[in-house]
Amino acid sequence: MRSQYEYLVVLGVCVLITLPLEWMGRGVYRRAPELARAIAPVLAVLAVWDVIAILRGHWSFHPEATTGVLIGGVLPIEEVLFFVTIPICAVLTYEAVRGHAERWSRDG
């Protein structure tokens, strides 16, 4: 049995798992304008791509796994949040590894 919040729960877990990386790297959340500039193009391209795929019948979402809130009557809000959440998690991971690599090269 699926929950209508399943997709949101997965995204929330991704954020929670990577949240500690904020303090291991260079502060991704503290640089919100830069983060927004990095994510905006990804969000725009993938949202348009998804809308086209949905309208053409190439792509769909399980209605029982989403809340039913649609952007423009087509794109589930969870998908938009995915396009924001996953890049943030990736940037957090990258910056944490980069921060540690810089410290290791300085100390080593």
C-alpha positions as CSV (number, residue, x, y, z in Angstrom):
1,M,0.0,0.0,0.0
2,R,1.4,3.4,-1.0
3,S,1.0,6.7,0.9
4,Q,0.3,10.0,-0.8
5,Y,3.3,11.4,1.1
6,E,5.7,8.7,0.0
7,Y,7.6,10.9,-2.5
8,L,7.8,13.8,0.1
9,V,9.1,11.4,2.7
10,V,11.9,10.2,0.4
11,L,12.9,13.9,-0.3
12,G,12.8,14.7,3.4
13,V,15.1,11.8,4.2
14,C,17.5,13.0,1.6
15,V,17.6,16.4,3.2
16,L,18.0,15.0,6.7
17,I,20.8,12.7,5.7
18,T,22.8,15.4,4.0
19,L,22.0,18.2,6.4
20,P,25.1,17.6,8.6
21,L,27.2,18.2,5.5
22,E,26.4,21.9,5.8
23,W,28.9,22.1,8.7
24,M,31.5,20.0,7.0
25,G,31.8,22.1,3.9
26,R,31.6,25.7,3.0
27,G,28.1,26.5,4.1
28,V,25.8,25.8,1.2
29,Y,22.6,27.0,2.9
30,R,24.4,30.1,4.1
31,R,25.0,31.1,0.5
32,A,21.4,30.9,-0.6
33,P,21.7,33.3,-3.6
34,E,24.5,31.3,-5.1
35,L,22.7,28.1,-4.4
36,A,19.6,29.4,-6.1
37,R,21.6,30.5,-9.2
38,A,23.0,27.0,-9.4
39,I,19.7,25.2,-9.1
40,A,17.4,27.5,-11.1
41,P,18.6,26.3,-14.6
42,V,18.3,22.7,-13.6
43,L,14.8,23.3,-12.3
44,A,13.7,25.2,-15.4
45,V,15.0,22.7,-17.9
46,L,13.9,19.5,-16.1
47,A,10.4,21.0,-15.3
48,V,9.8,21.8,-19.0
49,W,11.2,18.4,-20.0
50,D,8.8,16.7,-17.6
51,V,5.8,18.7,-18.6
52,I,6.4,17.8,-22.3
53,A,6.9,14.1,-21.4
54,I,3.7,14.1,-19.3
55,L,1.6,15.8,-21.9
56,R,2.9,13.4,-24.6
57,G,2.1,10.4,-22.4
58,H,5.7,9.3,-22.1
59,W,5.9,9.9,-18.3
60,S,3.5,9.8,-15.4
61,F,3.4,9.7,-11.7
62,H,1.6,7.1,-9.5
63,P,-1.4,9.1,-8.1
64,E,-1.4,7.2,-4.8
65,A,2.3,8.3,-4.2
66,T,1.7,12.0,-4.7
67,T,-0.4,14.5,-2.9
68,G,-2.3,15.5,-6.0
69,V,-1.1,19.1,-5.9
70,L,-0.2,19.9,-9.5
71,I,1.8,22.9,-10.9
72,G,0.0,24.2,-13.9
73,G,-2.4,21.3,-13.7
74,V,0.3,18.9,-14.9
75,L,3.5,18.7,-12.8
76,P,3.2,17.2,-9.3
77,I,4.7,19.5,-6.6
78,E,6.8,16.6,-5.5
79,E,8.6,16.5,-8.8
80,V,9.4,20.2,-8.5
81,L,10.7,19.7,-5.0
82,F,12.8,16.8,-6.3
83,F,14.4,19.1,-8.8
84,V,15.4,21.4,-5.9
85,T,16.1,18.9,-3.2
86,I,18.4,16.5,-5.1
87,P,20.7,19.2,-6.5
88,I,21.0,20.7,-3.0
89,C,22.0,17.3,-1.6
90,A,24.5,17.0,-4.4
91,V,26.0,20.4,-3.8
92,L,26.2,19.8,0.0
93,T,28.0,16.5,-0.6
94,Y,30.4,18.1,-3.1
95,E,31.2,21.0,-0.8
96,A,31.7,18.8,2.2
97,V,34.2,16.6,0.2
98,R,35.9,19.7,-1.2
99,G,36.2,21.2,2.2
100,H,37.8,18.1,3.6
101,A,40.1,17.8,0.6
102,E,41.3,21.4,1.1
103,R,42.0,20.7,4.8
104,W,43.8,17.5,4.0
105,S,46.0,19.1,1.4
106,R,46.9,21.9,3.8
107,D,47.7,19.6,6.7
108,G,49.4,16.9,4.7
